[in-house]
Amino acid sequence: MLHYAVVFFVIALIAALFGFGGIAASAAGIAKILFILFAILAVASFLFGLIKKP
């Protein structure tokens, strides 16, 4: 999931470089959502891993 966030961020940077503002904003928004989702799932996985150990 983090890979897809980075891919969309790179797409946003390239689109902004060439002047496609709408596409850049959309790709940056998608990247932000994916990164937040990744962070939440990573923290949840870490916490459940701590709880599950005897």
Backbone bond lengths (Angstrom), bond angles and torsions (degrees), N, CA, C in turn:
res aa  C-N    CA-C-N  psi(-1)  N-CA   C-N-CA  omega(-1)  CA-C   N-CA-C  phi
1 M - - - 1.445 - - 1.525 109.85 -
2 L 1.314 115.47 -37.79 1.462 118.93 177.60 1.524 110.14 -64.80
3 H 1.317 116.30 -33.56 1.466 120.61 177.63 1.528 110.50 -60.69
4 Y 1.332 116.94 -45.32 1.456 120.40 179.44 1.523 111.72 -65.23
5 A 1.318 117.55 -35.74 1.464 120.41 177.06 1.527 110.62 -62.85
6 V 1.327 115.94 -42.36 1.470 119.76 178.84 1.528 110.42 -66.84
7 V 1.328 116.97 -39.84 1.467 120.28 178.78 1.519 110.57 -61.49
8 F 1.321 118.23 -46.45 1.458 120.38 179.41 1.526 111.63 -66.34
9 F 1.338 117.61 -32.69 1.463 120.52 176.74 1.528 110.43 -65.75
10 V 1.330 116.62 -42.01 1.464 120.24 177.96 1.520 110.43 -65.33
11 I 1.326 117.32 -40.52 1.468 121.04 176.61 1.524 110.08 -60.46
12 A 1.338 116.85 -41.18 1.462 120.76 178.68 1.525 111.03 -64.01
13 L 1.318 116.96 -41.51 1.467 119.60 178.91 1.524 111.80 -64.34
14 I 1.325 116.68 -43.42 1.467 120.21 -179.70 1.527 110.35 -66.68
15 A 1.332 116.76 -42.08 1.465 119.92 179.30 1.529 110.79 -64.40
16 A 1.327 117.26 -39.01 1.464 120.26 178.39 1.529 110.72 -67.24
17 L 1.319 116.62 -35.57 1.456 121.19 179.68 1.528 110.86 -63.29
18 F 1.329 116.27 -38.27 1.456 120.64 -179.70 1.530 113.43 -89.45
19 G 1.329 117.80 0.61 1.452 120.69 173.51 1.520 115.75 91.52
20 F 1.308 118.48 14.22 1.456 121.41 177.61 1.533 108.32 -92.07
21 G 1.313 116.47 85.15 1.463 121.60 -173.81 1.517 114.04 -65.66
22 G 1.323 117.50 -41.43 1.460 120.90 -178.49 1.514 112.17 -65.64
23 I 1.320 115.78 -44.59 1.461 119.82 178.91 1.516 110.20 -66.21
24 A 1.320 116.89 -39.00 1.465 120.57 -179.98 1.523 110.85 -64.64
25 A 1.321 117.01 -41.49 1.465 120.52 179.90 1.526 110.72 -66.39
26 S 1.321 116.36 -41.38 1.464 119.94 178.52 1.519 111.62 -64.00
27 A 1.319 117.01 -46.20 1.460 120.68 -179.57 1.528 110.90 -65.08
28 A 1.327 117.19 -37.70 1.468 120.06 178.22 1.526 110.45 -67.03
29 G 1.318 117.84 -38.62 1.464 121.26 177.19 1.519 112.10 -63.64
30 I 1.325 116.14 -43.46 1.462 120.29 177.98 1.522 110.29 -63.87
31 A 1.329 116.88 -42.00 1.461 120.65 179.32 1.522 110.97 -62.62
32 K 1.336 116.61 -39.28 1.463 120.52 179.80 1.531 110.82 -65.36
33 I 1.321 117.18 -43.40 1.465 121.41 179.32 1.526 110.54 -63.58
34 L 1.328 117.10 -44.52 1.460 120.62 -179.85 1.521 111.70 -64.54
35 F 1.344 117.00 -38.14 1.459 119.16 179.66 1.523 111.23 -68.09
36 I 1.324 117.26 -41.35 1.468 120.49 178.24 1.526 110.14 -63.61
37 L 1.321 116.78 -42.97 1.459 120.92 177.83 1.532 110.88 -62.34
38 F 1.336 116.55 -41.02 1.461 120.30 176.70 1.527 111.13 -61.95
39 A 1.320 117.39 -44.25 1.466 120.98 -178.33 1.528 110.99 -63.60
40 I 1.323 117.00 -42.25 1.468 120.68 179.34 1.523 110.77 -63.69
41 L 1.331 116.54 -45.47 1.464 120.13 180.00 1.527 112.00 -67.28
42 A 1.329 117.75 -34.80 1.468 120.47 178.42 1.525 110.72 -66.79
43 V 1.327 117.30 -43.28 1.467 120.35 178.89 1.528 110.23 -66.13
44 A 1.331 117.49 -42.12 1.465 120.65 178.93 1.528 110.68 -62.89
45 S 1.316 117.06 -41.90 1.457 120.49 178.54 1.524 110.91 -63.60
46 F 1.310 117.40 -41.31 1.456 121.49 178.41 1.522 111.43 -63.49
47 L 1.321 116.96 -44.19 1.462 120.62 -179.50 1.522 111.83 -66.85
48 F 1.332 117.37 -42.57 1.461 119.85 178.47 1.522 110.90 -66.78
49 G 1.317 117.35 -31.73 1.455 120.54 175.66 1.524 112.10 -66.20
50 L 1.321 116.93 -36.61 1.459 120.53 177.45 1.529 111.74 -70.45
51 I 1.317 116.16 -38.36 1.467 120.89 -177.53 1.526 110.75 -71.36
52 K 1.340 117.38 -36.43 1.457 121.05 -173.51 1.525 113.17 -72.25
53 K 1.318 119.29 -26.55 1.462 121.54 -178.44 1.527 110.36 -69.82
54 P 1.352 116.65 136.50 1.474 119.46 -178.15 1.510 113.74 -73.41
